[in-house]
Amino acid sequence: MKLLSVNVSLPKEITFKGKTVRTGIFKEPVQGRLQVQTLNIEGDGQADLLGHGGPFRAVYVYSFDHYPYWESELGRSDFAYGQFGENLTVEGMLDQEVHVGDIFRIGTALFQVTQPRVPCYKLAIKMGVEGFYSRILASGRLGFYFRVLEEGEIGAGDLIEREKMDPVGLTILEVNKLMYYDKDDLEGFKKSLGVEALSPGWRTTFEGRLAKAELSTSTQEPLRTLVVDRKVKESETITSFYLLPEDNEPLAAFLPGQFLPLKLDIPGQYKPVLRTYSLSDSPQKDYYRLSIKREPAPPDRPDLYPGVSSTYFHDEVGPGSKLLSKSPRGKFFLDPNRDTPVVLLSAGVGLTPLVSMLNAIVEAGSDRPVWFFHGSRNSSEHAMGAQVRRVAQENSNVQIHIRYSRPLSEDKAGRDYDQKGYVDIELVKRLVPSPDLDFYLCGPTPFMKSLFTGLLEWGVSESHIHYEFFGPASALQERAKVATAKREAEIYQCCQDLEVNFIKSGVKVNWNPSFESILDLAEASGLSPDYSCRSGICHTCMCKLEEGEVEYLLEPLEQPEEGSVLICCSKPKTPLVIAV
């Protein structure tokens, strides 16, 4: 294998179909040796950092072996190195032979393969062939991206040595097929997630497809009857309910952190009450456990009613009671089979999905490092404290820290709690070794705002902050200060001619199939619409649909008002005008 040419270009503006387009695709060969840096090659740059660039897409590689095919296919003989916008034109590195995760030495630099090429309309501009991105995709001759493991110098003529082959052994061609064609290959997705070097964007897509497969039966499934088997008081305010299926058939699987949608027929209510409660035990059990806090009237408004559903559960639901539900769902979940270190941060009843995550990790026999932080007022409100402490005692990979803001006289430090105070960013920074971990948050609004902002300021990537927040996302006001949208999707197809006009914000953007929902598109465009469940249940994301039609990816538990749309679980069928 050999490096034939190094090609670079800084972004420039061109005119295409009457519009100004900024692009760095017009690469030109460079003589001599160039310095390879973490994010690109000396003299190179990317214009659209949403679709290109970053540490996992620092260098694009294309094999000269593909050139003759395209010359024949297009009837051309004018190709030059860098023709396909590649940084490195190489010899002998074919898509069916190179694996994601393979490590190569070129010159004094060390590279690792992270994903196949992401074709877009700018490649069609470069090639002068309308729709060329579709043709290169269908051909399987995409090329691939490198990340830079060791900076160094490279130059044309350098030999390319494969220093390590990824143990999973998925080729660029195979991973590409999983992304674009074999979209129901669940085993393939699971195999791909075993490739540690796979770029975050592609990993997120495959994880999402697996999660969607788990939830697919929930879109049109009938309501199922669950029977309360046990009712266990966890604290003065929180009670657990253990649910079994009435039909004795296996319960639907779920991922740790997801919630259970319920349709409750509560006496005195004029229509069924829809509620979701996080599952608080691991998926390995033969039951569902819900741990529900009794919600009183607000302290400053004693004239208001207490929580309707929580009061119903605490006062009227007991062993033998029947509840109607659909399968678990939700996009706040953890993969217990991964081994990346994780930090679980909760306050109050927000610990319920995080206890599910903790239990799932230890019951899977994983050595994954876990830091579990929880804040409560005192032992009278602290649920499952003894269980969590026992898990930490029995598993050396689990570290816990509990803080009480108002400990009772009988509460004992070292037994019931570790310190007086609140769980805050200073505590996390003192006990967690690095910001380069995955963080999961759930709790009341002040807690969420404080930790969310503190983690960002500490240097935690927003893509590594996962949270369950049953309220409008706008309550986390600091999100407006974040430059990169949290739910940024990998752009792997050219934008379609379906314009989405977020009329209140004055933002117009074309729909892209790499985004799962209109909400994802809005966030990637710098907007922060309200949402909560992201599963078509709570209606927090409901917006007025001024023009156009949508289709739902997850059927809402209850249809939105006429003339409205739930943007968290829908995508456009026609151009849209939405009041966002």
C-alpha angles and dihedrals in degrees: 000000000000141000107236101178143000112216128190140169137172116229117275137177123252134173117246124174090342094308131105112243124189113210144156096201097107096091120181127199115256126206123223129021124317133198116247113215132190095264103028148334122287108278094016131110143169124229101198108046091180093066100023141031131024127119094297094049100036098128129026118211128197129177120237085214087078095055097083091052092055094043088056094041094050098032093237138131101181100092120136131185109287091033093139095043092262125154093208123037104198140180124229101011104117125180092238092054105040117080129209104254097031114138121220134187117216117174106318095328127095121213138185127204112240109170146335122276119286105224118207140166093276089070088056089053091050093049094041089229119122110234094006091146088069092049095050089047093052092046094061089224097117106133120215148248130255129206116208115246095172125018117229147125127295135178142174111286096035115139117238117225125191103222097179136012116214110251094225090059102208111158125218088251093053095047090047090054090051091054100045111018116015094054094153097050098116094171089052091052091050090049092049091053087060089067102096093197096054108125117256094244095056092040090054091050093052092044089051093052091051090048091047090051089054089052100037094100090055094069097076102003120132120247113271126215117236123188124214107240099175139008114204125184108225098178140338090285107026129065129181124222119200112208130199129185115261091215092052090232117134116280119249112266121250140185120244108268097031124120137229119240113220134190106206126196098206118184112248094024115114093217137018114286116231115212138162125209126186117248106243103197135058124282090240092077125096091229139053117240122203119187108197129188120218104240112211126197112284110277091237093046109045088160091071123088120259119243108306099211098035091051089049092052095046097043106031112018116086142137109327095023115134125223131187117226146159126221119293116271141163138120097241103092144122129228104231091196095066120089102210113126114261135200118207115200123184145154131195115341088345088093093078099088091038092054086053089053093046093049092046092054096050095040089054088059091241123162090205109144111248131188112193117193123180135175126200137159094243143309092293089068100028110106126199092000095140091048093052092047090050090052089054092049092052097044120054092198091064121084120183135190123184125191127192117201094199109017117195121238090255094050110107124211111233092025107049099014141359104222141001115249139049133309102255140160094265090059091049093049091049096051105029114075099216144008089229094090136094114269125199120193134188129160146087122328100263090049092048094047093048096047095039092054094040093053092050092050090049089059101259110152110244089230087065094054111088121180145178110212120170096203139058113308089226087075086075088069095176089072087084088067093057112100098198119058113243097225096047110160129211110258104226102154133043116266114268124230092258106114118203112202113199090198100188092052096042091234122138120185136161120247115254122200091222089073116082099208144008087255090058090051092049092051093048087052091058098261126127109204119181116266139147121172099026086206106089097260114097100042091217089130095051112135135177112265105216097178139359141029132276137193124218122237091192115029107239115247085233125015116251122247116287111276092023135100136205101228095190094072106023139081131197124271091180135011109298140212110197129180097238 
